[in-house]
Amino acid sequence: MPDVRLASPQGRWILLTTVLGSSMALLDSTVVNVALPRIGRDLDAGLAALQWTVNAYMVTLAGLILLGGALGDRFGRRRIFVLGVLWFAAASLLCGLAPNAGVLIAARALQGIGGALLTPGSLALIQASFHPDDRGRAVGLWSGFGGVGAAVGPFLGGWLVDGAGWRWVFLLNVPLALLCAPIALRHVPESSDERAHTRFDVLGAVLGAAALALLTYALIEARTASWAVALSAVAGVAAAVAFVVVERRGKDPMMPLDVFASRQFTAVNLVTLCVYAAFGGFFFLAALQLQVVVGWSALAAGTALLPTTVLMLLLSARSGELAERLGPRLQLTAGPLFCAAGMVLMLRVGPGASYLADVLPALLVLGIGMVTLVAPLTASVLAAVDTARAGLASGVNNAAARAAGLVAVAALPLLTGMGEEAYRSAPAFDDAFGPAMLICAGVLVVGSVLAFTTVRRRPSPDCARPECRTHGSVLTPPLEGDPAS
């Protein structure tokens, strides 16, 4: 049984290193959007390259995050966590030194691999190290400090882009890693899962990532209408089918398909796909709209987006408590509608927009919607499966949210007619931004209807409960661990 107490010096070191590690990935997911216009100008890149700058990271992270958790259970959670931190730092260094968009995109894909190793590892280290009496509080502090990191991200990213330059958005990860890894090696006890098998579903992970990459390529490049696009789309569908076959027939699948035998689990994941597709598309385009069309600096744009994260940090725990009393269905129905209203209000954000009159009201309504739905969404995912599979269920849900976001980033410019040079022209970008917000709002309404018609009023009384009650990420739901760790 783990016996480290939170109040001990070792406990504080463990908390510090896990917060540092997870904050690296959280910061990167929030700061890069703010840096995109400057990256495009400096590297003479088109809109497709900017989409890939976001999506190359998400493809490998979403495709490999379940495998990353399994590797930690088998080979040692500390070992895989430290490997992920150092890998992430090396890829970040390559991003910061990238001479062109192609190198940057490749480095971002490598970053995603590092993120897939360290993200599940940070929570697993807490669960495997702390005494059961302290674990809940340790997880709460970890998720709370991680949320603060997510909140600081857009502000820090904007400050770096306007000051030292966009390359420091990535280079900042190097000193963080050089601080994090030695602390982990010195103060964090090694742990593994004796129940873990020796087999790993590498084929499933590769097929999943390949399907996401190929379909993303087809969506981003569809405007060219080339044979390469058609072949990529066909190959992507084939890879997705092969992934399902491998997961169904494999002895040790990373995503056992029988978990979807629960209609409730399937339904909540469909809701997840809807809401996080909208969120991913919104935060990608909103950072560009505020800079390209409204004319704000990167710092002003990053700071403008803070209210959503701040509301999540302040109110997510209370939202979870409310869902426990009322059941999740009401909040999962109302939350997406609030978010849809916030995106409709973003139609007011154009040339000469006022922050107080136009931007802030939209973000406050959006933030209230996110607060309303995220905590009960996670609770519903955990309640839909056996307690022993809570960690797996959360991992699948987290990966689904990331996949939905990357598909939205790939598809929205295509659906709204954005050309390669749209982000260089305020009128062209503004013309496409409005329809994109309406599409996101429509997807959220679909999510609301799904929740109302499929989510149970009350979960079973003996189901797993979320440990990460304070949450600050706007792009993914909280990642919960295995309660048996």
C-alpha positions as CSV (number, residue, x, y, z in Angstrom):
1,M,0.0,0.0,0.0
2,P,1.4,3.5,-0.8
3,D,2.4,5.3,2.3
4,V,3.7,8.8,1.4
5,R,1.9,11.5,3.3
6,L,1.0,14.8,1.6
7,A,2.4,16.9,4.4
8,S,5.8,15.2,4.3
9,P,8.8,16.7,2.3
10,Q,8.6,13.8,-0.1
11,G,4.9,14.3,-0.6
12,R,5.5,17.9,-1.5
13,W,8.2,17.0,-4.0
14,I,6.0,14.4,-5.6
15,L,3.2,16.9,-6.0
16,L,5.6,19.5,-7.4
17,T,7.0,17.2,-10.1
18,T,3.7,15.9,-11.2
19,V,2.3,19.4,-11.5
20,L,5.3,20.5,-13.5
21,G,5.0,17.6,-15.8
22,S,1.3,17.9,-16.5
23,S,1.6,21.7,-16.7
24,M,4.0,21.4,-19.6
25,A,1.3,19.5,-21.7
26,L,-1.5,21.8,-20.5
27,L,0.4,25.0,-21.3
28,D,1.3,23.8,-24.8
29,S,-2.4,23.0,-25.5
30,T,-3.5,26.5,-24.7
31,V,-0.6,28.8,-25.7
32,V,0.0,27.6,-29.3
33,N,-3.3,28.9,-30.6
34,V,-2.4,32.4,-29.6
35,A,1.0,32.1,-31.4
36,L,-0.4,30.9,-34.7
37,P,-0.6,34.2,-36.6
38,R,3.0,35.1,-35.8
39,I,4.1,31.5,-36.6
40,G,2.4,31.8,-40.0
41,R,4.0,35.1,-40.8
42,D,7.5,34.2,-39.7
43,L,7.6,30.8,-41.5
44,D,5.6,32.0,-44.5
45,A,3.0,29.3,-43.9
46,G,-0.5,28.9,-45.1
47,L,-3.6,28.1,-43.1
48,A,-3.2,24.4,-43.7
49,A,0.2,24.5,-42.0
50,L,-1.3,26.3,-39.0
51,Q,-4.0,23.6,-38.8
52,W,-1.3,21.0,-38.8
53,T,0.7,22.9,-36.1
54,V,-2.3,22.2,-33.8
55,N,-3.3,18.8,-35.1
56,A,0.0,17.1,-35.5
57,Y,0.3,17.2,-31.7
58,M,-3.3,16.1,-31.2
59,V,-3.0,13.2,-33.6
60,T,-0.2,11.4,-31.7
61,L,-1.5,12.4,-28.3
62,A,-5.0,11.2,-28.9
63,G,-3.8,8.0,-30.6
64,L,-1.2,7.0,-28.1
65,I,-2.5,8.2,-24.7
66,L,-4.1,4.9,-23.7
67,L,-0.9,3.1,-24.7
68,G,1.2,5.5,-22.7
69,G,-0.8,4.7,-19.5
70,A,-0.3,0.9,-20.1
71,L,3.4,1.3,-20.6
72,G,3.7,3.1,-17.2
73,D,1.7,0.3,-15.5
74,R,4.1,-2.3,-17.0
75,F,7.5,-0.8,-17.0
76,G,7.3,1.6,-14.1
77,R,5.2,4.8,-13.9
78,R,8.1,7.0,-12.8
79,R,10.3,5.6,-15.6
80,I,7.7,6.3,-18.3
81,F,6.8,9.7,-16.8
82,V,10.4,10.9,-16.9
83,L,10.9,9.5,-20.4
84,G,7.8,11.4,-21.5
85,V,9.1,14.7,-19.8
86,L,12.5,14.4,-21.5
87,W,10.9,13.4,-24.9
88,F,8.5,16.3,-24.7
89,A,11.4,18.7,-23.9
90,A,13.5,17.5,-26.8
91,A,10.6,17.8,-29.2
92,S,9.9,21.3,-27.8
93,L,13.5,22.3,-28.4
94,L,13.1,21.1,-32.0
95,C,9.8,23.1,-32.3
96,G,11.6,26.2,-31.0
97,L,14.5,25.8,-33.5
98,A,12.3,24.8,-36.5
99,P,13.5,26.6,-39.7
100,N,10.3,26.0,-41.6
101,A,6.7,24.8,-41.1
102,G,7.5,21.2,-42.1
103,V,10.0,20.7,-39.3
104,L,7.7,22.4,-36.9
105,I,4.8,20.1,-37.7
106,A,7.0,17.0,-37.4
107,A,8.3,18.2,-34.1
108,R,4.8,18.8,-32.9
109,A,3.9,15.2,-33.7
110,L,6.9,14.1,-31.6
111,Q,5.7,16.4,-28.8
112,G,2.4,14.5,-28.8
113,I,4.2,11.3,-28.2
114,G,5.9,12.8,-25.2
115,G,2.6,14.1,-24.0
116,A,1.0,10.6,-24.3
117,L,3.7,9.3,-22.0
118,L,3.7,12.0,-19.3
119,T,0.0,13.0,-19.2
120,P,-1.4,9.7,-17.7
121,G,1.8,9.2,-15.8
122,S,1.4,12.3,-13.7
123,L,-1.9,11.3,-12.2
124,A,-0.8,7.6,-11.9
125,L,2.2,8.7,-9.8
126,I,0.0,10.5,-7.3
127,Q,-2.4,7.5,-7.0
128,A,0.5,5.0,-6.6
129,S,2.5,7.1,-4.2
130,F,0.2,8.7,-1.6
131,H,-1.4,7.1,1.4
132,P,-5.1,6.5,0.7
133,D,-6.1,9.0,3.3
134,D,-4.2,11.7,1.5
135,R,-4.8,10.7,-2.1
136,G,-8.0,12.6,-2.7
137,R,-6.5,15.9,-1.4
138,A,-3.3,15.3,-3.5
139,V,-5.4,14.7,-6.6
140,G,-7.4,17.8,-5.9
141,L,-4.2,19.9,-5.5
142,W,-2.7,18.4,-8.6
143,S,-5.8,19.2,-10.7
144,G,-6.2,22.6,-9.2
145,F,-2.6,23.7,-9.8
146,G,-2.8,22.2,-13.3
147,G,-5.9,24.3,-13.9
148,V,-3.9,27.4,-12.8
149,G,-1.3,26.4,-15.4
150,A,-4.0,26.2,-18.1
151,A,-5.3,29.6,-17.1
152,V,-1.9,31.2,-17.2
153,G,-1.2,29.6,-20.6
154,P,-2.9,32.1,-23.0
155,F,-1.6,35.1,-21.0
156,L,1.9,33.7,-20.9
157,G,1.8,32.7,-24.6
158,G,0.7,36.1,-25.7
159,W,3.4,37.8,-23.5
160,L,6.1,35.6,-25.0
161,V,4.8,36.0,-28.6
162,D,4.8,39.8,-28.3
163,G,8.1,39.9,-26.5
164,A,10.8,37.3,-26.9
165,G,9.0,35.7,-29.9
166,W,6.8,32.6,-30.6
167,R,9.7,30.2,-30.4
168,W,9.9,30.7,-26.6
169,V,6.4,29.3,-26.4
170,F,8.1,25.9,-27.0
171,L,11.6,26.6,-25.6
172,L,10.1,27.4,-22.2
173,N,9.4,23.6,-21.8
174,V,13.1,22.8,-21.7
175,P,14.0,24.4,-18.3
176,L,10.7,23.1,-16.9
177,A,11.7,19.6,-17.9
178,L,15.2,20.0,-16.6
179,L,13.7,20.9,-13.2
180,C,11.0,18.2,-13.3
181,A,13.0,15.1,-14.3
182,P,15.7,15.2,-11.6
183,I,13.0,15.8,-8.9
184,A,11.1,12.8,-10.1
185,L,14.2,10.6,-10.1
186,R,15.2,11.7,-6.7
187,H,11.9,11.9,-4.8
188,V,9.2,9.9,-6.5
189,P,9.1,6.1,-5.7
190,E,8.9,3.7,-8.6
191,S,5.7,1.8,-9.0
192,S,4.0,-0.6,-11.4
193,D,1.0,-2.7,-11.7
194,E,1.6,-6.4,-11.1
195,R,-1.6,-7.2,-13.0
196,A,-0.2,-5.6,-16.2
197,H,0.3,-8.0,-19.1
198,T,3.5,-8.2,-21.1
199,R,1.6,-7.7,-24.3
200,F,1.0,-4.2,-25.6
201,D,-1.5,-3.2,-28.3
202,V,1.1,-1.4,-30.4
203,L,-0.8,-2.3,-33.6
204,G,-4.0,-0.8,-32.3
205,A,-2.2,2.4,-31.3
206,V,-0.6,2.7,-34.7
207,L,-3.8,2.1,-36.5
208,G,-5.7,4.5,-34.4
209,A,-3.1,7.3,-34.9
210,A,-2.9,6.5,-38.6
211,A,-6.7,6.7,-39.0
212,L,-6.7,10.1,-37.3
213,A,-3.7,11.4,-39.3
214,L,-5.1,10.3,-42.7
215,L,-8.6,11.6,-42.1
216,T,-7.2,14.9,-40.8
217,Y,-5.0,15.2,-43.9
218,A,-8.0,14.5,-46.2
219,L,-10.1,17.2,-44.4
220,I,-7.3,19.9,-44.4
221,E,-6.2,19.3,-48.0
222,A,-9.7,18.6,-49.4
223,R,-9.8,22.1,-51.0
224,T,-7.2,20.8,-53.5
225,A,-9.5,18.0,-54.7
226,S,-6.5,15.8,-55.6
227,W,-6.0,12.1,-55.8
228,A,-3.9,12.2,-52.7
229,V,-6.8,13.6,-50.8
230,A,-9.1,10.8,-52.0
231,L,-6.6,8.1,-51.3
232,S,-6.0,9.5,-47.8
233,A,-9.7,9.5,-47.1
234,V,-10.0,5.9,-48.2
235,A,-6.9,4.8,-46.3
236,G,-8.1,6.6,-43.2
237,V,-11.4,4.8,-43.3
238,A,-9.6,1.5,-43.9
239,A,-7.3,2.2,-40.9
240,A,-10.3,3.0,-38.7
241,V,-12.0,-0.3,-39.7
242,A,-8.8,-2.2,-39.1
243,F,-8.5,-0.6,-35.7
244,V,-11.9,-1.7,-34.7
245,V,-11.2,-5.3,-35.9
246,V,-7.9,-5.4,-34.0
247,E,-9.5,-4.0,-30.8
248,R,-12.3,-6.6,-31.1
249,R,-10.1,-9.6,-31.7
250,G,-6.9,-8.7,-29.9
251,K,-6.0,-10.5,-26.6
252,D,-5.0,-7.3,-24.8
253,P,-6.6,-4.3,-26.6
254,M,-5.8,-0.9,-25.4
255,M,-9.5,0.0,-25.9
256,P,-11.6,-3.0,-25.2
257,L,-14.7,-2.6,-27.3
258,D,-16.9,-4.3,-24.8
259,V,-16.8,-1.1,-22.7
260,F,-19.2,0.3,-25.3
261,A,-21.7,-2.4,-24.5
262,S,-22.9,0.1,-21.9
263,R,-25.4,2.2,-23.8
264,Q,-24.8,5.0,-21.3
265,F,-21.1,5.0,-21.8
266,T,-21.6,5.2,-25.6
267,A,-24.1,7.9,-25.3
268,V,-21.9,10.1,-23.0
269,N,-19.0,9.7,-25.4
270,L,-21.2,10.9,-28.3
271,V,-22.0,13.9,-26.2
272,T,-18.3,14.4,-25.6
273,L,-17.6,14.3,-29.3
274,C,-20.1,17.0,-29.9
275,V,-19.1,19.4,-27.2
276,Y,-15.3,19.1,-27.5
277,A,-15.5,19.3,-31.3
278,A,-17.2,22.7,-30.8
279,F,-14.6,23.7,-28.1
280,G,-11.6,22.7,-30.2
281,G,-12.9,24.6,-33.2
282,F,-13.8,27.7,-31.2
283,F,-10.5,28.2,-29.4
284,F,-8.6,27.6,-32.6
285,L,-10.6,30.2,-34.5
286,A,-11.2,32.7,-31.7
287,A,-7.5,33.3,-31.1
288,L,-7.1,34.1,-34.8
289,Q,-10.2,36.2,-35.0
290,L,-9.1,38.5,-32.1
291,Q,-5.8,39.1,-33.8
292,V,-6.5,39.0,-37.5
293,V,-9.9,40.7,-37.5
294,V,-10.2,42.7,-34.3
295,G,-6.5,43.7,-34.5
296,W,-5.4,42.9,-31.0
297,S,-1.9,41.8,-30.0
298,A,-1.2,38.2,-29.0
299,L,-1.1,39.3,-25.4
300,A,-4.5,41.0,-25.6
301,A,-6.0,38.0,-27.4
302,G,-4.6,35.5,-24.9
303,T,-5.8,37.6,-21.9
304,A,-9.2,38.0,-23.5
305,L,-9.8,34.2,-23.4
306,L,-9.1,33.9,-19.7
307,P,-12.6,34.2,-18.4
308,T,-13.6,30.7,-19.5
309,T,-10.7,29.0,-17.7
310,V,-11.1,31.1,-14.6
311,L,-14.8,30.2,-14.4
312,M,-13.9,26.5,-14.7
313,L,-11.4,26.8,-11.9
314,L,-13.7,28.6,-9.6
315,L,-16.9,26.7,-10.2
316,S,-16.2,23.2,-11.5
317,A,-16.2,21.6,-8.1
318,R,-19.5,23.1,-7.2
319,S,-21.0,22.1,-10.5
320,G,-19.9,18.5,-9.7
321,E,-21.6,18.7,-6.3
322,L,-24.8,20.0,-7.9
323,A,-24.8,17.1,-10.4
324,E,-24.5,14.6,-7.5
325,R,-27.7,16.1,-6.0
326,L,-29.7,16.6,-9.1
327,G,-28.3,13.9,-11.5
328,P,-26.2,14.8,-14.5
329,R,-28.9,14.9,-17.3
330,L,-30.2,18.5,-16.5
331,Q,-26.7,20.0,-16.6
332,L,-25.6,18.0,-19.6
333,T,-28.7,19.3,-21.4
334,A,-28.4,22.9,-20.3
335,G,-24.6,23.2,-20.5
336,P,-24.2,22.8,-24.3
337,L,-27.1,25.2,-24.8
338,F,-25.3,27.9,-22.8
339,C,-22.1,27.2,-24.8
340,A,-24.1,27.5,-28.1
341,A,-25.5,30.8,-27.0
342,G,-22.0,32.0,-26.2
343,M,-20.8,31.1,-29.6
344,V,-23.7,32.9,-31.2
345,L,-22.8,36.0,-29.2
346,M,-19.3,35.7,-30.8
347,L,-20.9,36.8,-34.0
348,R,-20.7,40.4,-32.6
349,V,-16.9,40.1,-32.5
350,G,-15.6,41.8,-35.6
351,P,-13.6,44.8,-36.7
352,G,-13.5,47.4,-33.9
353,A,-15.1,45.1,-31.4
354,S,-15.2,46.2,-27.7
355,Y,-14.0,43.7,-25.1
356,L,-16.5,44.7,-22.5
357,A,-19.5,45.0,-24.8
358,D,-18.8,42.2,-27.3
359,V,-16.1,39.7,-26.3
360,L,-16.6,39.4,-22.5
361,P,-20.3,38.6,-22.6
362,A,-19.8,35.8,-25.1
363,L,-17.0,34.3,-23.1
364,L,-18.9,34.5,-19.8
365,V,-21.9,32.7,-21.3
366,L,-19.6,30.1,-22.8
367,G,-17.7,29.7,-19.6
368,I,-20.9,29.2,-17.6
369,G,-21.9,26.5,-20.1
370,M,-18.6,24.8,-19.8
371,V,-18.8,24.9,-16.0
372,T,-22.3,23.4,-16.1
373,L,-21.5,20.4,-18.3
374,V,-17.8,19.3,-17.8
375,A,-18.1,17.9,-14.2
376,P,-21.3,15.9,-14.8
377,L,-19.9,14.7,-18.1
378,T,-16.9,13.1,-16.3
379,A,-19.2,11.7,-13.6
380,S,-21.5,10.1,-16.1
381,V,-18.5,8.5,-17.9
382,L,-17.3,6.9,-14.7
383,A,-20.8,5.9,-13.6
384,A,-21.5,4.1,-16.9
385,V,-18.9,1.3,-16.3
386,D,-17.7,-1.0,-13.5
387,T,-15.6,0.8,-10.8
388,A,-12.6,-1.3,-11.8
389,R,-12.7,0.1,-15.3
390,A,-13.0,3.8,-14.3
391,G,-9.4,4.6,-15.4
392,L,-10.0,3.0,-18.8
393,A,-13.3,4.8,-19.2
394,S,-11.8,8.2,-18.5
395,G,-8.9,7.5,-20.8
396,V,-11.2,6.6,-23.7
397,N,-13.3,9.7,-23.0
398,N,-10.3,11.9,-22.9
399,A,-9.0,10.5,-26.1
400,A,-12.4,11.0,-27.7
401,A,-12.4,14.7,-26.7
402,R,-9.0,15.2,-28.2
403,A,-9.9,13.4,-31.5
404,A,-13.1,15.5,-31.7
405,G,-11.1,18.7,-31.3
406,L,-8.6,17.8,-34.0
407,V,-11.3,16.9,-36.5
408,A,-13.0,20.2,-35.9
409,V,-9.8,22.2,-36.5
410,A,-9.4,20.2,-39.7
411,A,-13.0,20.5,-40.9
412,L,-14.2,24.0,-40.0
413,P,-12.0,25.9,-42.5
414,L,-13.1,23.6,-45.2
415,L,-16.8,23.9,-44.3
416,T,-16.7,27.7,-44.2
417,G,-14.6,28.2,-47.3
418,M,-11.4,29.5,-45.7
419,G,-8.6,29.7,-48.2
420,E,-4.9,29.2,-47.6
421,E,-4.4,32.9,-47.1
422,A,-7.5,33.6,-45.1
423,Y,-5.7,34.4,-41.9
424,R,-3.8,37.1,-43.7
425,S,-7.0,39.0,-44.7
426,A,-9.3,40.4,-42.0
427,P,-12.4,40.5,-44.3
428,A,-11.9,37.0,-45.6
429,F,-11.3,35.5,-42.1
430,D,-14.3,37.5,-40.7
431,D,-16.6,36.2,-43.4
432,A,-15.8,32.6,-42.5
433,F,-15.7,33.1,-38.7
434,G,-19.4,33.7,-38.4
435,P,-20.5,30.6,-40.2
436,A,-18.0,28.6,-38.2
437,M,-19.5,29.8,-34.9
438,L,-22.9,28.8,-36.1
439,I,-21.7,25.4,-37.0
440,C,-20.1,25.0,-33.6
441,A,-23.4,26.2,-31.9
442,G,-25.3,23.7,-34.0
443,V,-23.1,20.8,-32.9
444,L,-23.6,21.8,-29.3
445,V,-27.3,21.8,-29.7
446,V,-27.0,18.2,-31.1
447,G,-25.0,17.3,-28.0
448,S,-27.7,18.8,-25.8
449,V,-30.4,16.8,-27.5
450,L,-28.3,13.6,-27.2
451,A,-27.8,14.2,-23.5
452,F,-31.5,14.9,-22.9
453,T,-32.6,11.7,-24.7
454,T,-29.9,9.2,-23.6
455,V,-28.3,10.2,-20.3
456,R,-29.9,8.6,-17.1
457,R,-31.3,10.9,-14.5
458,R,-29.3,9.3,-11.7
459,P,-26.2,7.1,-11.7
460,S,-26.0,4.0,-9.6
461,P,-25.1,4.7,-6.0
462,D,-22.0,2.4,-6.0
463,C,-20.3,3.8,-9.1
464,A,-16.9,5.5,-9.2
465,R,-16.8,9.2,-8.4
466,P,-14.5,11.8,-10.0
467,E,-11.4,12.7,-8.0
468,C,-10.4,15.6,-10.2
469,R,-13.1,18.0,-9.0
470,T,-11.2,21.2,-9.9
471,H,-10.6,21.4,-13.6
472,G,-9.2,24.2,-15.8
473,S,-8.6,22.7,-19.2
474,V,-11.0,24.0,-21.9
475,L,-10.0,21.5,-24.5
476,T,-10.3,18.1,-22.7
477,P,-12.2,16.6,-19.8
478,P,-10.2,15.7,-16.6
479,L,-8.3,12.5,-16.8
480,E,-9.3,10.1,-13.9
481,G,-7.2,7.2,-12.8
482,D,-7.9,3.6,-11.7
483,P,-9.3,3.6,-8.2
484,A,-7.5,0.3,-7.5
485,S,-4.1,1.8,-8.1
